[in-house]
Amino acid sequence: MADTGEILRAMRGGPATLDALAARLGGAEREALTWALDEVQAQGLVASTAGAGCGPDGLCGTDAPAVFTLTPAGRSAARAGHASPPPAAAPRAR
């Protein structure tokens, strides 16, 4: 199964469908990749064009397949080589 860091590195190649991302990851197993994408989306690192009618695999009936992209936090994490988003800034003193 692809981990967060592997997905972020693969996503640096640009937006991708589930199949394109699997190819970038050397043929990652579809179900495992779906779970891994759910995790990075929950972390706010990856966004998807999938609408309410789309399945977890990014298939959307008669619509085009979902496209996954890095969010600003995902781009920062990918550049830094981290598997998680950068820490939040400390609150300012008043």
WOVENRA-V332039 format. One record per residue. RES is the residue in one letter. PHI is phi as a letter, one per 40 degrees, with the letter a starting at -180 (999 if undefined). Layout:
BEGIN
{{RES:PHI} {RES:PHI}}
END
This chain:
BEGIN
{{M:999} {A:c} {D:c} {T:d} {G:c} {E:c} {I:c} {L:c} {R:c} {A:c} {M:c} {R:c} {G:c} {G:h} {P:d} {A:a} {T:c} {L:d} {D:c} {A:c} {L:c} {A:d} {A:c} {R:c} {L:c} {G:g} {G:g} {A:d} {E:c} {R:d} {E:c} {A:c} {L:c} {T:c} {W:c} {A:c} {L:c} {D:d} {E:c} {V:c} {Q:c} {A:c} {Q:c} {G:g} {L:c} {V:b} {A:b} {S:b} {T:c} {A:d} {G:c} {A:c} {G:c} {C:c} {G:c} {P:c} {D:c} {G:g} {L:c} {C:b} {G:g} {T:c} {D:c} {A:c} {P:d} {A:c} {V:b} {F:b} {T:b} {L:c} {T:c} {P:d} {A:c} {G:c} {R:c} {S:c} {A:c} {A:c} {R:c} {A:c} {G:g} {H:c} {A:c} {S:b} {P:c} {P:c} {P:c} {A:c} {A:c} {A:c} {P:c} {R:c} {A:c} {R:c}}
END
